[in-house]
Amino acid sequence: MATYKILLFNVGYASGIQGRSVEYLTKGYRYLYQSDLLAEDVRHQMENLIAQEQPDLCCFLEVHAGSPFVGYIANHYPYFDVRSKYAPQSLLQRTPFHRGKCNAFFAKTDLNFSPDYLQNGNKKLLYEVKLESDTTVFFAHFSLHAATRQKQFAEIAGRTKQSGSSIVCGDFNMFSGVSELNPLLSQSNLSLTSEHQHTFPSHKPRHLLDTFLCTPDIDVRSLRVLDSVRISDHLPVVLEFAI
């Protein structure tokens, strides 16, 4: 039986910041401007990551529209979509600091997808990508505010009930721990793939923020956090499952 591989990565705008407090103060400018040297280092690390893992689908959070990073991935994955993580009518799409801040997916094969939007929060973009196995992959960047996250999780529970075979992934921002997911899990047919593989901050991971939830019919073979990649303050995660 063949396997399908999904790479989930909050790229952190390819800043190279690894989550130390001092870095946000001294290198925070990288979220807006990056030197050619840093861009080349990011490209090299991504080249190694893609060559080693060969994912079928890449789900990326926090990418800059039109960045060299996006151009490099597009050369290898011809089917993709990159768009603002804010709703089309949001003023944040037009403010200087938020303009061009996107989520994206890249695939080896042509997949049907719907860019949808959550009702709650500022970061509203919710991708729904339909795999050939009739499984729907939902991914999003969830709110930093706990109460808003819970509203978003309730929306996700409703959507997966309508979709059947489902995988939900993203940056869940659950800094209070995986118990934040209990209402979502109790209201849906989803389960957490792993509770023990931390992804943030990348220099010394102690929070599980980036992960996968799956319905029982998803035959998960492995979930791995890749702790050698230092592009972002998050670590990438790879899910492999049978198709």
Buried (B, 14 or more C-beta within 10 A) or exposed (E): EEEBBBBBBBBBBBBBBBBBEEBBEEBEEBBEEBEEEBBEBBBEBBEEBBEEBEBBBBBBBBBBEEBBBBEBBBEBBEBBBBBBBBBEEBEBBEEEEBEBBBBBBBBBEEBEBEBBBBEBBBBBBBBBBBBEEEBBBBBBBBBEBEEBBBBBBBBBBEBBBEBEBBBBBBBBBBEEEBEBBEEBBEBBBBBBBBEEBBBBBBEEBEBBBBBBBBBEEBEBEEBEBBEEBBBBBBBBBBBBBEB
